[in-house]
Every structure is written in C-alpha cells, then in structure tokens.
Amino acid sequence: KATATVKISEAQPPTLEKNDEFEYADYIVVDTTNTNYDEFTGIIYGIDVLGSNPDYMELTTLEDALKASTGDDNHIIIEPNDQGVYSTGATISIVNNDGDVLESYVFVYFGDVDGSGDITANDAFITEYYELTWEGIATYAQYVAADVDVADGSPTANDAYIMEYYELTWEGMDYQYNLAQNAKYNSYKWIN
C-alpha cells in the first residue's frame, strides 16, 4: 500500500486551517460537522485532484495541496484509499513529533463514488443502485461523494444522471470547491 510519507521534525503539528499565503487555500474545505465516523475527525473536500477546474489544475495531488495550504510538510500523512488511489476514501492524518495521530480525516472527491480516481458510469450505477436498494455504498465518504448536486443531502437518480453526463461531456457538474461549500451545510443521513 503506497503512502505519502513525510518526515517528522521538531516543529509543531499544523491545524487544518486556511493559510492566507497559499493562493488556493480557499478551495480546501475541512468539515468537522459532517461525519458519521468514530475514527475520523471530519471530511476534507474541495481539492480538485482530478483537475476538472482549470483555475487551479496545477494542484494535481492531495499531498501538494494540503502541504501548501498548511505550510507544513512534516506532520501530515496521507494514505490512499483501498484501491491505492488518492481520491474518495483516502485518509489524512495529522501527527505529533512522536508520530502519534492527533486528528484523522477522510477525503471526498464528489462524483468519484468508487474511489477509482475518475468519474465514470460505474459511479453513476452505484449511486442509482443505492437509491433503489440502499445497497452498494459501503462508506460515509462514498455516500457524500455520490451527492454531486448537494441539493438534498443524499444520493439520487439526479446525481447519477449528472455523473453520466459529466463522463460523456465534461460538463454539468460544478467545481469541487463549490460542491464542498454547499455540502458542508447538508445534514447527511447515511444508512448502511
């Protein structure tokens, strides 16, 4: 399993807050109110790791964006999701100088429900299947990723349609940051 490793220094661990010196800090949303996980402090979203927003396409990795936003590359450990991809389901840990985890977050990329690193028809299928059967979405991160219209706080056929249309045209889905800004006001009711 690949991990973005970072060295541990004597500096203090960062807090995941806006760093005004980082040009794209406004694009990163750290949400500690929307989590159904006991093991995670919250969700990080808004970072466009797939490059769909031309305004900040140079931010191609989760690691680069987080390290640049916090100004610290010594206390952040990023692990890929279960498919080895730094997309939905990847975890971000803030550690102290001894390597103890202080906070742990899960990353969500809206539309990438299966965590493959792309928005595809499979993501749309999982979303539509979940709406019909309440099966197929195994984690809270997937549940949030499936709500690409962020209108109702749950995955629906409309979300699946948006994903399918986006895969075909690269249009019809808002930027990750805009989706994240709206999602943090949703009260997600995940049923697993």
Residue, then its C-alpha position, 0 to 999 in steps of 0.5 A: k500500500a503506497t503512502a505519502t510519507v513525510k518526515i517528522s521534525e521538531a516543529q509543531p503539528p499544523t491545524l487544518e486551517k486556511n493559510d492566507e499565503f497559499e493562493y488556493a487555500d480557499y478551495i480546501v474545505v475541512d468539515t468537522t460537522n459532517t461525519n458519521y465516523d468514530e475514527f475520523t475527525g471530519i471530511i476534507y473536500g474541495i481539492d480538485v485532484l482530478g483537475s476538472n477546474p482549470d483555475y487551479m489544475e496545477l494542484t494535481t495531488l492531495e499531498d501538494a495541496l494540503k502541504a501548501s495550504t498548511g505550510d507544513d510538510n512534516h506532520i501530515i500523512i496521507e494514505p490512499n484509499d483501498q484501491g491505492v488511489y488518492s481520491t474518495g476514501a483516502t485518509i489524512s492524518i495529522v501527527n505529533n513529533d512522536g508520530d502519534v495521530l492527533e486528528s484523522y480525516v477522510f477525503v471526498y472527491f464528489g462524483d468519484v463514488d468508487g474511489s477509482g480516481d475518475i468519474t465514470a458510469n460505474d459511479a453513476f450505477i452505484t449511486e442509482y443502485y443505492e437509491l433503489t436498494w440502499e445497497g452498494i455504498a459501503t462508506y460515509a465518504q462514498y455516500v457524500a461523494a455520490d451527492v454531486d448536486v448537494a441539493d438534498g443531502s443524499p444520493t439520487a437518480n439526479d446525481a447519477y444522471i449528472m455523473e453520466y453526463y459529466e463522463l460523456t461531456w465534461e460538463g454539468m457538474d460544478y467545481q469541487y470547491n463549490l460542491a464542498q461549500n454547499a455540502k458542508y451545510n447538508s445534514y447527511k443521513w447515511i444508512n448502511 
